[in-house]
Amino acid sequence: MQVVYLIYDSLMNSVFDSQVLTFLEFLLRQRRQVQLISFERRTNTMDLERKRAIVADRLGRDVLLIERPPFVGRGFLRSLARRLAEALKAAFEVTEPLILHSRGQIAAYIAIKAKCFLPHRNVKVLADIRGVPEEILCLTNPWRWFLDQIRYREAKRIEREVYVLTDGLCCVSEALKNWIVSKFNVHHDRIPVVHCAVNNTLFRFDKGTRERIRRELGLTNELVFVFSGSLTPWQAPERVLRFFAMVKSIHPKSHFLILTKDTVVAERLLRKYAKHETSVTYLSVDYSRVPDYLMAADIGLLLREDTLVNKVAFPTKYAEYLSCGLYVLTTKAIADIAAYTIAEPVTGYVLRQFPKLDNVELRELMMRLHTEGVLTDASRQARSAIAAKLFGAETIFSKYLEIYDGLAKI
């Protein structure tokens, strides 16, 4: 079956390269034909056109773009469904069976509605659920606008319809799977879990690279904590900075490295929380260089507050941290990652107290880091091997092939 991969959150999304483009290249290596279609807010920007050209070159095929209005509700999506159906009619023969692999609830809803305009075609929709984006509305715009309440209610209706009507369903975490089962009465066996993958040829541990980047950053014997990713509210960046401040008071020879594209937010946060702090560095580096800087650190921070968004998440950075040999500090809020960490103690530690911090717990943790051998090169290599085994791209992406084969038999 021909795979048509649909995204609603843009080619410019921060995880597009690691979770979408890498997967599509995997499909090509498996001799699976794939067409990428992206619903974009604006289709004529220079940055998007550059990205489109790069992606098309790597896939050997043009990327189809469909311009979309801001999301308000289902009515706006039906016109996108009709346009998607027309694009599919133009690109593929009537007899060619299609799998519409839809990343996220909204893309899946559009695919389900588009299928209604293709009654004589063999079309299967796979809803690939990576989180609960409607809940983010509650965190980013706390009900300041009546429109947000409309969008939230519409997103919930879309969610319910997708889980009931899609031909295939998978999700990013066991916690999300359990939530879908309990809230929407979907059968447990119907939802395979496909975690976020890591490109373990790019993200790996290399002692020489670690030493080189530490010299570049002027780091010698510092214990280096790192945060990688966006500084959006659900990442709790203020809490993370307060955490580092307490760590610094306990272990003065500590340094905090922030890798983010959100440089304006980083500057604002540092002015507020670390104005005179010289042991905090923030950098914006190309995605291909992120592993080098992760290797220079010792401890990856993945600290989240107890919200539904975080509970059902499986952040991409977790496997990237491990693959680069980092010891990961996390919280009970991210259910799947807490479970992995408890099962494999060499990989990290789950804080008992967060966002409220326990000075005694942190002192005990600093002691463990220096006495239990978790920061040796052997332990770094062990974490990298665990990441490759559990979350390596080939391992994770192969699960989609099994799902496709199952859909083909329906």
C-alpha positions in Angstrom: 0.0 0.0 0.0 1.1 3.5 -0.8 1.7 5.6 2.4 0.5 9.2 2.6 1.9 10.9 5.7 -0.1 13.8 6.9 1.1 16.5 9.4 -0.9 19.4 10.8 1.9 21.0 12.9 4.2 22.1 10.1 7.5 21.2 8.5 9.0 23.8 10.9 8.0 21.9 14.0 10.9 21.3 16.4 10.5 17.5 16.2 9.9 17.2 12.5 13.4 16.2 11.6 13.8 13.6 14.4 10.4 12.1 14.4 8.9 12.6 10.9 11.7 13.1 8.3 13.9 10.3 9.9 10.9 8.0 9.8 10.0 8.7 6.2 13.6 8.0 5.2 13.3 4.7 7.0 10.3 3.9 5.0 12.2 4.6 1.8 15.0 2.2 2.9 12.3 -0.4 3.4 11.2 0.2 -0.2 7.9 1.7 0.9 6.6 4.5 -1.3 5.6 7.6 0.7 4.1 11.0 0.0 4.3 13.8 2.6 1.5 16.3 2.8 1.6 19.2 5.3 -1.2 21.5 6.3 0.5 24.9 6.8 -0.7 28.2 8.2 1.3 30.1 5.5 2.7 28.3 2.5 4.7 31.2 0.9 7.4 32.0 3.5 11.0 31.8 2.5 11.9 29.6 5.6 9.2 27.2 4.7 10.2 27.0 1.1 13.8 26.3 2.0 12.7 23.6 4.4 10.4 22.1 1.7 13.2 22.0 -0.8 15.5 20.2 1.7 12.8 17.7 2.6 11.9 17.0 -1.0 15.6 16.4 -1.8 16.0 13.9 1.0 12.8 12.1 0.1 13.2 12.3 -3.7 9.7 13.7 -4.0 8.0 17.0 -3.7 6.1 17.8 -0.5 2.5 18.8 -1.0 1.4 21.8 1.0 -2.2 22.7 1.8 -2.8 26.1 3.3 -5.0 26.0 6.4 -6.8 28.7 8.5 -6.2 28.9 12.3 -8.0 26.1 14.0 -11.4 27.1 15.4 -13.5 23.9 14.9 -14.6 21.0 12.8 -16.3 23.2 10.2 -13.0 24.7 9.1 -11.5 21.2 8.8 -14.1 19.8 6.4 -12.9 22.2 3.6 -9.4 20.9 4.2 -10.7 17.3 3.9 -12.2 18.1 0.5 -8.9 19.7 -0.7 -7.0 16.6 0.6 -9.3 14.3 -1.3 -8.8 16.3 -4.5 -5.0 16.1 -4.0 -5.2 12.4 -3.5 -7.3 11.9 -6.6 -4.8 13.9 -8.7 -1.7 12.1 -7.3 -2.8 8.4 -7.2 -4.6 6.0 -9.4 -8.1 4.9 -8.4 -7.0 1.3 -7.9 -4.0 2.2 -5.7 -4.6 1.3 -2.1 -3.6 4.1 0.4 -2.7 4.4 4.0 -3.3 7.9 5.4 -0.8 7.9 8.2 -2.0 11.0 10.2 0.2 12.5 12.9 -2.1 13.9 15.6 -5.9 14.1 16.1 -6.6 17.0 13.8 -4.7 15.4 10.8 -6.6 12.2 11.5 -9.9 13.9 11.5 -9.2 15.5 8.2 -8.2 12.2 6.8 -11.3 10.5 8.0 -13.5 13.2 6.4 -11.4 13.0 3.2 -12.1 9.3 3.0 -15.8 10.1 2.7 -15.0 11.9 -0.6 -13.2 8.8 -1.9 -15.9 6.1 -1.8 -14.6 3.9 -4.5 -11.0 3.8 -3.2 -9.2 1.4 -0.8 -8.2 4.0 1.8 -7.2 3.2 5.4 -6.7 5.9 8.1 -4.0 5.5 10.8 -4.4 8.0 13.7 -1.0 8.3 15.3 -1.7 10.1 18.6 1.4 11.9 20.1 -0.3 13.7 23.0 -3.3 15.7 24.1 -2.7 19.1 22.4 -6.1 20.6 23.3 -5.0 20.4 27.0 -2.1 22.7 26.1 -4.6 25.5 25.6 -5.3 25.4 29.3 -1.6 26.0 30.0 -0.7 28.6 27.4 -3.8 30.7 27.4 -5.6 30.1 30.7 -9.1 30.7 29.4 -8.4 34.4 28.6 -10.3 34.2 25.4 -13.8 32.8 24.8 -12.4 31.5 21.5 -10.0 29.2 23.4 -13.0 27.6 25.1 -14.7 26.9 21.8 -11.5 25.5 20.4 -11.1 23.2 23.4 -14.6 21.8 23.2 -14.2 21.3 19.4 -10.9 19.5 19.9 -12.5 17.2 22.4 -15.3 16.3 19.9 -12.7 15.7 17.2 -10.8 13.5 19.6 -13.8 11.3 20.4 -14.7 11.0 16.7 -11.2 10.0 15.6 -10.8 7.3 18.2 -14.2 5.7 17.2 -13.9 6.1 13.4 -10.3 5.6 12.5 -9.2 2.3 10.9 -6.1 2.1 12.9 -4.9 3.8 16.1 -1.5 4.0 17.9 -0.1 6.3 20.5 3.1 7.6 22.1 3.0 6.1 25.6 1.4 3.5 27.8 -0.1 6.3 29.9 -1.8 7.8 26.9 -3.1 4.4 25.9 -4.6 3.8 29.3 -6.1 7.3 29.3 -7.7 6.7 25.9 -9.1 3.4 27.0 -10.6 4.8 30.2 -12.0 8.0 28.7 -13.2 6.8 25.3 -14.0 3.1 25.8 -11.6 2.0 23.1 -10.4 -1.6 23.4 -7.0 -1.9 25.0 -5.7 -4.3 22.3 -6.6 -1.9 19.6 -3.8 0.6 20.5 -0.2 -0.3 20.0 2.3 2.0 21.7 5.0 3.6 19.5 7.4 5.7 21.6 9.4 8.6 20.2 12.5 7.3 18.5 16.2 8.4 18.6 18.6 8.4 15.7 21.3 6.5 17.5 23.8 7.0 14.7 23.6 10.8 15.3 22.9 10.7 19.1 25.5 8.6 20.7 28.3 8.8 23.3 31.8 9.7 22.2 34.5 10.5 24.7 36.6 12.5 22.3 33.6 14.7 21.3 32.7 15.2 24.9 36.2 16.4 25.8 36.4 18.7 22.8 33.1 20.5 23.4 33.8 20.9 27.1 37.1 22.6 26.2 35.2 24.8 23.7 32.7 25.8 26.5 35.5 26.4 29.1 34.3 23.6 31.3 36.8 21.6 33.2 35.7 19.8 36.4 32.1 21.2 36.5 29.1 19.0 37.0 27.1 20.0 33.9 23.3 19.9 33.8 21.6 20.3 30.5 18.1 21.2 29.2 17.4 20.7 25.5 14.2 21.8 23.8 11.6 24.5 23.7 10.9 26.8 26.7 7.1 26.5 26.5 5.1 26.7 29.8 4.5 22.9 30.1 8.3 22.5 30.1 8.3 24.4 33.4 11.5 26.5 32.6 11.1 28.7 35.7 11.0 25.6 37.9 14.0 24.1 36.2 16.0 27.3 36.8 15.0 27.3 40.5 16.0 23.6 40.6 19.5 24.5 39.3 19.8 27.4 41.8 19.3 25.0 44.7 21.7 22.4 43.2 24.3 25.2 42.8 23.9 26.1 46.5 24.7 22.5 47.4 27.3 21.8 44.7 29.0 25.1 43.7 31.0 23.5 40.9 27.9 23.1 38.8 27.0 24.5 35.4 23.7 24.7 33.5 23.7 24.4 29.7 20.4 25.3 27.9 20.1 24.2 24.2 17.0 25.9 22.7 15.7 27.8 19.7 13.6 30.0 22.1 16.5 32.5 22.7 14.2 35.4 23.4 12.4 33.4 26.1 15.8 32.2 27.5 17.1 35.8 27.8 14.0 36.9 29.6 14.1 34.0 32.0 17.8 34.5 32.8 17.3 38.2 33.4 14.6 37.3 35.9 16.0 34.2 37.6 19.8 34.2 37.0 20.7 37.8 36.2 24.2 37.7 37.8 24.7 33.9 37.3 27.8 33.1 35.3 27.4 29.4 35.5 24.4 29.3 33.0 25.0 29.1 29.3 22.3 29.1 26.6 23.0 28.2 23.0 20.9 27.9 19.8 22.6 25.2 17.6 21.6 23.4 14.5 19.8 20.1 15.2 22.8 18.1 13.8 25.1 19.7 16.5 22.8 19.0 19.4 24.3 15.6 20.2 27.8 17.1 20.5 26.7 19.5 23.2 24.6 16.9 25.0 27.7 14.7 25.3 29.5 17.6 27.0 27.0 17.4 29.9 26.6 14.9 32.7 22.9 15.2 33.7 19.9 15.7 31.5 16.9 17.5 33.0 13.4 16.3 32.2 11.4 18.0 35.0 7.7 18.3 34.5 4.7 19.3 36.7 1.8 16.9 37.3 -0.6 17.8 34.4 -2.3 15.6 31.9 -0.1 17.0 29.1 2.9 15.7 30.9 1.5 12.5 32.3 0.7 11.0 28.9 3.8 12.4 27.2 7.0 10.7 26.0 9.4 13.6 25.3 11.8 13.1 22.4 14.6 14.4 24.5 14.5 11.5 26.9 15.9 9.0 24.4 18.3 11.6 23.0 19.7 12.3 26.5 20.2 8.6 27.2 21.7 8.0 23.8 24.4 10.6 24.5 25.2 9.0 27.8 23.4 11.4 30.1 22.1 10.5 33.5 18.5 11.7 33.4 16.7 13.5 36.3 13.0 13.3 35.9 9.8 13.4 37.9 6.8 11.2 38.6 4.7 13.4 36.4 5.9 11.7 33.2 4.5 8.2 33.9 6.3 6.1 31.2 9.7 7.7 31.7 9.5 7.4 35.5 8.7 3.7 35.0 11.7 3.2 32.7 14.0 5.0 35.1 12.9 3.0 38.1 13.4 -0.2 36.1 16.9 0.7 35.0 18.5 2.7 37.8 21.7 3.4 35.8 19.6 5.6 33.5 18.7 8.2 36.0 16.7 9.2 39.1 13.0 10.1 39.7 12.7 13.1 42.1 10.3 12.4 44.9 9.6 16.1 45.3 8.8 18.5 42.4 8.0 21.3 41.8 8.5 21.7 45.6 12.1 20.9 46.2 13.6 18.9 49.1 17.0 20.1 50.1 17.7 16.8 51.8 16.8 14.8 48.7 19.0 16.9 46.5 22.0 16.6 48.9 21.5 12.8 48.9 21.4 12.9 45.1 24.6 14.9 44.8 26.3 12.3 47.1 25.0 9.4 44.9 26.3 11.0 41.7 29.8 11.1 43.1 29.9 7.7 44.9 27.9 5.2 42.9 29.8 5.4 39.6 26.9 6.7 37.5 29.0 9.3 35.8 31.8 7.1 34.6 32.4 6.5 30.9 31.3 2.9 31.4 27.9 4.0 32.8 27.6 6.5 29.9 28.1 3.8 27.4 25.6 1.6 29.2 22.9 4.3 29.0 23.7 4.8 25.3 23.3 1.1 24.7 20.0 1.0 26.5 18.7 3.8 24.4 19.7 2.1 21.2 18.0 -1.1 22.3 14.7 0.4 23.5 14.3 3.5 21.4 16.6 3.2 18.4 15.0 4.4 15.2 15.1 1.0 13.5 13.4 -0.7 16.5 10.7 1.9 17.0 9.9 2.6 13.3 9.6 -1.1 12.5 6.5 -1.1 14.7 4.7 1.1 12.1 5.4 -1.6 9.4 3.6 -4.1 11.5 0.7 -1.7 11.9 0.6 -1.0 8.1 0.5 -4.8 7.4 -2.4 -5.1 9.8 -4.3 -2.3 8.1 -3.7 -3.9 4.7 -5.6 -7.0 5.9 -8.7 -5.1 7.0 
